[in-house]
Amino acid sequence: MIAIENLRETKLPLNNGAGAIPALGFGTLIPDPVATKNATKAALEAGYRAFDTAERYKTEKEVGEAIKEVLQAGAIKRDEVFVATKLWNTNHRPERVKPAFEASLKKLQLDYVDLYLPHTPFAFQPGDTHDPRDAAGNVIYDKGVTLLDTWGALEELVREGKCKAIGLSDVNVEKVKEIYAAATIKPAVVHVESHPYLPEWELLEYCQKNGIVMQAFAPLGHSSEPKLIADPIITAIASRVGKTPAQVLLAWAIQRGTALLTTSKNPSRLKENFDVSPLPEDAIREISEGIKSRIRFNAVVETGVPGFIPRGK
Ligand SMILES: NC(=O)c1ccc[n+]([C@@H]2O[C@H](COP(=O)([O-])OP(=O)(O)OC[C@H]3O[C@@H](n4cnc5c(N)ncnc54)[C@H](OP(=O)(O)O)[C@@H]3O)[C@@H](O)[C@H]2O)c1
């Protein structure tokens, strides 16, 4: 656990001289384009400085527009905002990586991104559809490419200077070790589902030992059932410390040493989530040791099929 005074401004250093990532980040997996743009602008105005999008979310254009409008207003500079996006599963073949990356950059209206991740370790049949399926409705995987082949093409993007850091997403610890061992440019970030019902302690320990930032998505449990924000240990701590359950969950994530991505379309919840303050050590311990439930809300890590995006979207 790290002692941190100002959780909102905490930054975690990235390896390979790629700067630092703000711990408290905003995700843009929001189905409606107008809501995505409004939420991204509101998040920038509320003070968030790290943003996550993806080719697969189809939100890069709106995120780019929101960032551009806020940068043009002049209060924030490009180098104060950390922008990450992701390569979709249908673009894992090395020759498809750069065109896919450049298409993302164009939609974002940026000259570079701070972080680029293969969205999952699973390669799908290359092509224009994001969700290739056979007649029986099964995903068509691409057996002709490995994640390491894709990684080599990502390293090239870093060398060209259009992408400051590269990392992994929706992986288990074995996959991280495999890529770490073989990579010339080591993964800077590992982006996975994590919260008190899925703490991923072994992965966090591996990442911390090897200078990799673990970034937790769904830190509030994605509003899925059973509701993490209604967990009795979380609600009891929240009333004891005078914060909301969401603020308790986000503080725990930062204090145990992860970066995180939370999302809200609602301006007041979005501000609430930015207003985090440190929890006392006994509360951190109570969450880490007292919550015994183990729940994965998103099975993407097992199949490469996004668990939070409805089929056909
Ligand atoms: N790589 C991957 O496979 C992957 C998968 C999933 C997510 N992600 C990334 O991680 C980001 C975050 O994931 P997530 O959306 O699951 O995060 P989350 O913050 O755990 O969940 C967001 C949900 O919580 C609700 N919420 C937000 N603040 C709240 C509060 N203060 N009180 C009560 N409810 C609240 C939101 O509803 P309202 O909008 O109504 O407030 C929304 O339904 C995504 O946007 C995406 O960028 C990546």
The ligand as an SDF file (V2000), in Angstrom:
LIG
                    3D

 48 52  0  0  0  0  0  0  0  0999 V2000
  -10.4140   -3.7700  -21.8740 N   0  0  0  0  0  0  0  0  0  0  0  0
  -11.6210   -4.1370  -21.6120 C   0  0  0  0  0  0  0  0  0  0  0  0
  -12.0280   -5.2340  -21.9880 O   0  0  0  0  0  0  0  0  0  0  0  0
  -12.5310   -3.2440  -20.8310 C   0  0  0  0  0  0  0  0  0  0  0  0
  -13.7410   -3.7650  -20.3790 C   0  0  0  0  0  0  0  0  0  0  0  0
  -14.5770   -2.9280  -19.6590 C   0  0  0  0  0  0  0  0  0  0  0  0
  -14.2230   -1.6170  -19.3960 C   0  0  0  0  0  0  0  0  0  0  0  0
  -13.0630   -1.1260  -19.8660 N   0  0  0  0  0  0  0  0  0  0  0  0
  -12.7010    0.3090  -19.6600 C   0  0  0  0  0  0  0  0  0  0  0  0
  -12.8540    0.6400  -18.2960 O   0  0  0  0  0  0  0  0  0  0  0  0
  -13.7940    1.7150  -18.1530 C   0  0  0  0  0  0  0  0  0  0  0  0
  -14.4790    1.6100  -16.8270 C   0  0  0  0  0  0  0  0  0  0  0  0
  -15.2340    0.4030  -16.7140 O   0  0  0  0  0  0  0  0  0  0  0  0
  -16.6800    0.4020  -16.0980 P   0  0  0  0  0  0  0  0  0  0  0  0
  -17.5480    1.2970  -16.8850 O   0  0  0  0  0  0  0  0  0  0  0  0
  -17.0880   -0.9990  -15.9130 O   0  0  0  0  0  0  0  0  0  0  0  0
  -16.3940    1.1100  -14.6750 O   0  0  0  0  0  0  0  0  0  0  0  0
  -17.2330    1.3230  -13.3610 P   0  0  0  0  0  0  0  0  0  0  0  0
  -16.9130    2.7150  -12.9460 O   0  0  0  0  0  0  0  0  0  0  0  0
  -16.9700    0.1840  -12.4440 O   0  0  0  0  0  0  0  0  0  0  0  0
  -18.7600    1.2060  -13.7290 O   0  0  0  0  0  0  0  0  0  0  0  0
  -19.4750    2.2010  -14.3750 C   0  0  0  0  0  0  0  0  0  0  0  0
  -20.9310    2.0520  -13.9390 C   0  0  0  0  0  0  0  0  0  0  0  0
  -21.0730    2.5120  -12.5980 O   0  0  0  0  0  0  0  0  0  0  0  0
  -22.0200    3.5550  -12.5300 C   0  0  0  0  0  0  0  0  0  0  0  0
  -21.4830    4.5690  -11.6310 N   0  0  0  0  0  0  0  0  0  0  0  0
  -20.4500    5.4290  -11.8740 C   0  0  0  0  0  0  0  0  0  0  0  0
  -20.2110    6.1960  -10.8010 N   0  0  0  0  0  0  0  0  0  0  0  0
  -21.1000    5.8440   -9.8530 C   0  0  0  0  0  0  0  0  0  0  0  0
  -21.3400    6.2880   -8.5410 C   0  0  0  0  0  0  0  0  0  0  0  0
  -20.6100    7.2630   -8.0010 N   0  0  0  0  0  0  0  0  0  0  0  0
  -22.3440    5.7030   -7.8330 N   0  0  0  0  0  0  0  0  0  0  0  0
  -23.0880    4.7360   -8.3950 C   0  0  0  0  0  0  0  0  0  0  0  0
  -22.9100    4.2570   -9.6440 N   0  0  0  0  0  0  0  0  0  0  0  0
  -21.9190    4.8000  -10.3750 C   0  0  0  0  0  0  0  0  0  0  0  0
  -22.1820    4.0730  -13.9360 C   0  0  0  0  0  0  0  0  0  0  0  0
  -23.5030    4.5090  -14.1670 O   0  0  0  0  0  0  0  0  0  0  0  0
  -23.8080    6.0330  -14.6500 P   0  0  0  0  0  0  0  0  0  0  0  0
  -23.1360    6.2080  -15.9730 O   0  0  0  0  0  0  0  0  0  0  0  0
  -25.3060    6.0310  -14.7660 O   0  0  0  0  0  0  0  0  0  0  0  0
  -23.2930    6.9290  -13.5810 O   0  0  0  0  0  0  0  0  0  0  0  0
  -21.8900    2.8130  -14.7870 C   0  0  0  0  0  0  0  0  0  0  0  0
  -23.0730    2.0230  -14.8920 O   0  0  0  0  0  0  0  0  0  0  0  0
  -14.6670    1.6170  -19.4040 C   0  0  0  0  0  0  0  0  0  0  0  0
  -15.3380    2.8150  -19.7390 O   0  0  0  0  0  0  0  0  0  0  0  0
  -13.6200    1.2590  -20.4270 C   0  0  0  0  0  0  0  0  0  0  0  0
  -12.9120    2.4170  -20.8090 O   0  0  0  0  0  0  0  0  0  0  0  0
  -12.1970   -1.9230  -20.5560 C   0  0  0  0  0  0  0  0  0  0  0  0
  1  2  1  0
  2  3  2  0
  2  4  1  0
  4  5  1  0
  4 48  2  0
  5  6  2  0
  6  7  1  0
  7  8  2  0
  8  9  1  0
  8 48  1  0
  9 10  1  0
  9 46  1  0
 10 11  1  0
 11 12  1  0
 11 44  1  0
 12 13  1  0
 13 14  1  0
 14 15  2  0
 14 16  1  0
 14 17  1  0
 17 18  1  0
 18 19  2  0
 18 20  1  0
 18 21  1  0
 21 22  1  0
 22 23  1  0
 23 24  1  0
 23 42  1  0
 24 25  1  0
 25 26  1  0
 25 36  1  0
 26 27  1  0
 26 35  1  0
 27 28  2  0
 28 29  1  0
 29 30  1  0
 29 35  2  0
 30 31  1  0
 30 32  2  0
 32 33  1  0
 33 34  2  0
 34 35  1  0
 36 37  1  0
 36 42  1  0
 37 38  1  0
 38 39  2  0
 38 40  1  0
 38 41  1  0
 42 43  1  0
 44 45  1  0
 44 46  1  0
 46 47  1  0
M  CHG  2   8   1  16  -1
M  END
$$$$
